[in-house]
Protein backbone atom coordinates (compact mmCIF):
# COMPACT_ATOMS: atom_id res chain seq x y z
CA UNK A 1 0.00 0.00 0.00
CA UNK A 2 1.48 3.35 -1.05
CA UNK A 3 1.42 6.19 1.43
CA UNK A 4 -0.14 9.38 0.10
CA UNK A 5 2.12 12.37 0.09
CA UNK A 6 0.75 15.27 2.10
CA UNK A 7 2.73 17.74 0.01
CA UNK A 8 1.06 18.48 -3.31
CA UNK A 9 1.78 21.42 -5.58
CA UNK A 10 -1.47 23.29 -6.25
CA UNK A 11 -2.24 25.63 -9.13
CA UNK A 12 -3.36 28.86 -7.46
CA UNK A 13 -5.32 29.93 -10.54
CA UNK A 14 -7.44 26.75 -10.33
CA UNK A 15 -7.91 27.27 -6.61
CA UNK A 16 -9.02 30.89 -7.09
CA UNK A 17 -11.29 30.11 -10.04
CA UNK A 18 -14.51 29.11 -8.17
CA UNK A 19 -14.61 32.31 -6.08
CA UNK A 20 -12.60 34.67 -8.27
CA UNK A 21 -10.31 35.44 -5.34
CA UNK A 22 -7.57 33.23 -3.88
CA UNK A 23 -8.17 34.58 -0.38
CA UNK A 24 -11.87 33.75 -0.46
CA UNK A 25 -11.02 30.28 -1.74
CA UNK A 26 -8.58 29.78 1.14
CA UNK A 27 -11.26 30.85 3.64
CA UNK A 28 -13.80 28.42 2.17
CA UNK A 29 -11.29 25.55 2.15
CA UNK A 30 -10.10 26.29 5.68
CA UNK A 31 -13.64 26.38 7.08
CA UNK A 32 -14.45 23.06 5.39
CA UNK A 33 -11.18 21.52 6.61
CA UNK A 34 -12.09 22.52 10.16
CA UNK A 35 -15.52 20.88 9.78
CA UNK A 36 -13.92 17.68 8.46
CA UNK A 37 -11.35 17.64 11.29
CA UNK A 38 -14.02 18.09 13.98
CA UNK A 39 -16.16 15.32 12.47
CA UNK A 40 -13.20 12.92 12.26
CA UNK A 41 -12.16 13.70 15.83
CA UNK A 42 -15.68 13.06 17.16
CA UNK A 43 -15.88 9.81 15.18
CA UNK A 44 -12.48 8.63 16.42
CA UNK A 45 -13.24 9.54 20.04
CA UNK A 46 -16.55 7.67 19.95
CA UNK A 47 -14.88 4.55 18.53
CA UNK A 48 -12.05 4.69 21.08
CA UNK A 49 -14.53 5.27 23.92
CA UNK A 50 -15.95 1.81 23.29
CA UNK A 51 -12.64 0.34 24.46
CA UNK A 52 -11.98 2.76 27.32
CA UNK A 53 -11.23 1.29 30.72
CA UNK A 54 -11.90 2.92 34.07
CA UNK A 55 -8.84 1.36 35.68
CA UNK A 56 -6.58 3.85 37.44
CA UNK A 57 -3.84 1.40 38.35
CA UNK A 58 -1.02 1.53 35.79
CA UNK A 59 -0.13 -2.14 36.28
CA UNK A 60 -3.62 -3.17 35.20
CA UNK A 61 -3.63 -1.08 32.03
CA UNK A 62 -2.69 -3.09 28.96
CA UNK A 63 -2.31 -2.39 25.27
CA UNK A 64 -5.60 -2.60 23.53
CA UNK A 65 -5.01 -3.94 20.04
CA UNK A 66 -8.35 -2.62 18.74
CA UNK A 67 -7.56 0.93 19.84
CA UNK A 68 -4.18 0.78 18.14
CA UNK A 69 -5.69 -0.49 14.88
CA UNK A 70 -8.40 2.18 14.91
CA UNK A 71 -5.81 4.89 15.56
CA UNK A 72 -3.59 3.63 12.74
CA UNK A 73 -6.55 3.61 10.36
CA UNK A 74 -7.30 7.27 11.12
CA UNK A 75 -3.62 8.23 10.82
CA UNK A 76 -3.55 6.81 7.27
CA UNK A 77 -6.60 8.79 6.18
CA UNK A 78 -6.07 11.91 4.06
CA UNK A 79 -5.59 15.11 6.02
CA UNK A 80 -8.70 17.29 6.44
CA UNK A 81 -7.10 20.07 4.37
CA UNK A 82 -6.47 17.70 1.46
CA UNK A 83 -10.06 16.46 1.64
CA UNK A 84 -11.41 20.02 1.71
CA UNK A 85 -9.27 21.13 -1.25
CA UNK A 86 -10.41 18.15 -3.33
CA UNK A 87 -14.07 18.82 -2.50
CA UNK A 88 -13.60 22.50 -3.38
CA UNK A 89 -11.87 21.81 -6.71
CA UNK A 90 -14.49 19.16 -7.60
CA UNK A 91 -17.25 21.73 -7.10
CA UNK A 92 -18.78 19.93 -4.12
CA UNK A 93 -18.63 23.02 -1.86
CA UNK A 94 -20.86 26.06 -2.07
CA UNK A 95 -20.00 29.33 -0.39
CA UNK A 96 -22.15 32.33 0.29
CA UNK A 97 -22.10 35.49 2.35
CA UNK A 98 -24.37 35.68 5.37
CA UNK A 99 -25.33 39.25 4.45
CA UNK A 100 -23.94 42.12 2.39
CA UNK A 101 -22.16 43.72 5.38
CA UNK A 102 -19.95 40.68 5.99
CA UNK A 103 -16.85 39.99 3.95
CA UNK A 104 -16.23 36.39 5.02
CA UNK A 105 -17.94 33.56 3.09
CA UNK A 106 -19.53 30.67 4.97
CA UNK A 107 -20.21 27.11 3.94
N, C-alpha and C positions, 0 to 999 in steps of 0.2 A: 504494500500500500504506500503510495507516494504522499509525502507530507506537503500540504499546500503552503506556498510561500506567502507570508503576510505582507511582503513588500511588492507592490505592483505599480508600475508607472502608469499614471492616468493622464489622458488628454484633457487639459483644462477647458478647451473649447467645447468638447462633448459634455463635460460636466456642467458648464454654464448654459448650454443650449436650452434645456427645459424651462429655466426661469429667466434667461436673458442676462443674468448677473451671477458671477462666480460666488460672490459672498452670500447671496440668497440661497444658492444651491448648497453651499457648505452648511448653512443654518438648517435647511430642510434635512440634509443627510445626518447632521449631528443630532437633531431631535429624534429622528427615526432610530439611529444607533442607540440612543439612550433608552428608548422604548424596548428595543430588542434585548439590550443588556439586562434591564429590569425583569423582563419576562423570563429570560433564561435563568437569572439568579433565583427567582421565585420557584421556577420549575425544579432546579437543582436542589434547592433547600428542602422542598417538599419531598423529593425522592430520598434525600439523605436522612430526613427526619424519620422515615420509616425504620431505619436501622439504628437510630440513636439509642444509647443506653443511659440509664440514670445512675450508673455506678460512679462513685467519687473516688474510689480506691484505685490508684494507678496500677497496682499489681493485678487487678481484675480486668483492666481494660486490655482488649486484644485487637489485633488488626482485623478489620471487617473487610473481607474480600469483595463483597458486593459494593460497599462504599468506594473502594479503590477503583473498581471497574467503572462505576457510574462517573466518578470524577475524571478518569482518563477519557471516557467518551466525550464529556463536555469540553475537555481541554483540546481535543482534536477537531472540534467543530469550528467553522469559520468565525472569525472575530465579528462582533456586532457591526463595526464600521464597514467591513467588507460586505456584509449582508445588506446593509442600508444603501451602500453605493450601488450594488447590483440592482436592487429594487428600484432605485432612483433612475438609473440609466435604462432599465427595461420599461420605464413608464408606469410602474406599479404604485408610485406615490403621487398623491395630489397635495398641493399646498395652496393655502389661501390666507388672506389677511383677515384678522378678526373684525376690524373696522378700518375706515380710511385714516384715522389718526395714528394707528400703529404702523411701525415699519418692519416688524418681525413676522415672517410667515409662520403659520402653524400647520400641523398635519391634520 
